[in-house]
C-alpha cells in the first residue's frame, strides 16, 4: 500500500493493518527508525487508578489499622466495604 505523507507529517495507517496489530484510535505507538525503515511499535499504556479507586485507597490509609490480606480478593472486598462508610 502506498500512502502520501500529508500536512504536518501525517500519514494514514490503513484500518486493515491497525486491526492486525490490535491498535485503535487513541492508542500510543513508539516511532523509531533503523536508518532505512520507519518502525512503528504499539505501546501498552500504563494502567492507572480511577478517582474512585484512589478514594478507596485513601480511605484504606486513613483506616489506620494494620491489616494483612490473604489475597487480592479480600483486599478488594475490604476496599469496597470501607468505601461505603
Secondary structure by P-SEA (a helix, b strand, c coil): ccccccccccccccaaaaaaacccccbbbbbbbcccbbbbbbbbccccccaaaaaaaaaaaacccccccccaaaaaaaaaaaaac
